[in-house]
Amino acid sequence: MNERQERRYTHEISVLIVDDHPLFRDGLQRALEYEDDIRVIGQCQNGEDALQTVRNRVPDVVLLDINLPTINGLQVARQIKTDNARVGVIVLTAYHDTQQVLHAMRAGASAYCAKDVTPDHLVEIIRDVASGYYVVGERRMTEDEIQRWISSSLEAITGPYVVDPEEHYVPLSPRETEILQFVTNGMSNKEIARRLRISQQTVKNHMTSILKKLNVQDRTQAAVTALRHGWVRLLDNED
């Protein structure tokens, strides 16, 4: 019996599933119920419910989608780690590239994997994260190793002389995400200002920050980038 197999019998791992698709949540829960060292303590369909449940139940591991209603998964991950650093966050997403992985890991995720991950592999990742490791792809890393990986990956994208890597590789603030959600659904600065009860100049200032952080030239490019990464959603109706 190897090290990973031995961990199966040391303690029960409590898991919270966060995704807005009921079939996907139920499928995950059914797959995990076969494991006698893993217990699913609940399901949440949006970020707000997830944060409240984590505060109340304090799971060992949260399986977290990025593309969530109300609050995107990266913001949820950051808040979870702020509230309780002990909770491990595994980001499950249909979208995968180096920048997105960096966003997730710097937001506080312990692991990042695609939604088409096999059940057996996901179970091993859950056990690794519950044991304090970090997992990206096939790599299992300690805290020191993940920090070195983040630094080297960031340098490969920005170059060694970037003045402030936070400018482009930290998720948007909650207010910026809220404004970009309205932009994505076709609202003007005037409409956004009225909706949020702030001045049009404040909206413009936020848009300037958004364009700078996403390294794009205009609102359309910002919306496309945010949609592609799952930070905002196309809504059928705006109230």
C-alpha positions, 0 to 999 in steps of 0.5 A: 500500500503506497502513501496515497492509499494509506491516507485513505484510512487516516481520517474522513474528508468533508467536501462541499460541492459548488456548481450551478449545474445540478446534474454536474453536482449530483454526478460529483456527489455520486462519484465521491460517495463510493469512497469511504474516506470522503463525505460530501456535506452539501451542495451550493449553486452560487458563490454567496451560498458557498461562502455562508456554508463554508463559514457554517460547516467548515469543510476540509475541501471545496470543489469550486466552479469558476463560472458562478452566478452572483460571485465568480469562483475566483472571488469565492476562493479568495474569500474562503481563504481569507475566512479560513486558511485551513479550507482547501479549494479545488477549482474545477473548470472547463477553461484551462490556460496558464493565466487562468491557473495563475489567477486561481492559485494566487486567489487561494486555490490548492488545486486546479483541474479540468471538469473532465477529470476522471473520478479516480484522479479527482479523488486523489487530488482531494486527498492530496489537498486535504493533506496540505499539498497543492496540485496543478495538472499532474504535479503535486507540490508543497507550499514552498514549491507552489510559490516557486511555481507561481513566481516562475510561471508569472515571470515567464508571462510578464518577464523578469522586469515587470514593475507590478505583476499584480496589475495584470494577474490578480482577479478583478475586484468585486465592484469591477466584476459587477460593473463588467457584468453589466457591460457584458450585458449591454449596459452603458456607463450611465445605466450602470451608474444609475443601477449602482447609485454612483457617478458616471465618472466613478464608473469610468474610473473603474473601467479604466482600471478594468482595461488596465488589469486585463490588458485590453483596449476597450469594453468589448475586449474586456467583456470577451476576456471576462466571458472566456475566463468565466468571471462574468456570465451572459444573462437572459434578462436584466432586471 
